[in-house]
Amino acid sequence: MSPRSASVNEELRRRSRERLLQAAVELVDERGFEATTLGDIADRAGSARGLVSYYFPGKRRLVQSAVHRLMHRTLEEALEREPRTEDGRERLARAIDAILGLARERPVLMRQHMAGLLQAEGFVECPEQRRLSELLGDTVARYGSADVTADYPMLRAVLMGAVYAALMPGAPMPVPALRAELFQRYGLDWELGAPPEQDPGADAPPSDLSRFFATGEPTERA
């Protein structure tokens, strides 16, 4: 058997990292952060346990990257779904609904993510977070912002605040009420985006996450 090329080895490493990200999201969503160990994540991903620390400096960094991946791919999917549109108000509505939808559909995971951001390590930039930032920044620009540098952090802040309010233990606010508040803030019509009563996935169980992670086996090209 001929040795694998450098490109195939690199692809194998990339897909190994993808499997760890997917496993982290799945396990924290099922069990919570504290009940999930790095060994659990490695076992679910089918990876050697030492490989986790090769890619990530710790469990919280891994989970934060994994949730940011889920967020940016969920947002990307919402922005690009059919019918495709360049209308800035529709795209902003879709963005708001995508993030609030994660709070509704994956409360354990998103609650753990919000709690993690308040730990000493705090917010850490990673490729997944940067892609999320790019998508939200582009959404703000298409919405018509004259100052994306100022308006993007504000959008991020109000979205995080809404997610926190939806997930607050003992006193959660209903997502439709939070949506109405955000839509009023940005002057969006209720019918834009994916209104709760029109969302076909609102009552469905959480879908398989594998579409957000490239974990298939690479093939050598001729």
ZISULNOR-V246313 format. One record per pair of residues at least 4 apart in sequence whose C-alpha atoms are under 6 Angstrom apart, sorted by the first residue. I is the first residue (numbers start at 0). J is the second residue. Records with the same first field share a line. If there is no record, write none. Layout:
BEGIN
I->J + J
END
This chain:
BEGIN
14->214
17->212 + 214
18->44 + 214
19->44
20->65
22->40 + 43 + 44
23->40 + 62
24->28 + 65
26->30
27->31 + 32 + 108
28->107 + 108
30->34
38->48
41->45 + 46 + 48
51->55
52->56
55->61
59->63
64->127
67->127 + 128
68->127
69->73
71->75 + 131
72->76
74->94 + 97
76->80
77->93
78->90
79->83
87->141 + 142
88->142
89->191 + 192
91->138
92->191 + 192
93->97 + 192
96->100
100->104
101->105
102->106 + 109 + 162
106->110
116->121 + 122
117->121
124->128
132->136
136->151
139->144
140->144
147->151
163->167
164->171 + 172
165->171 + 172
166->171
167->171
174->178
178->182
182->186 + 187
193->198
194->198
END
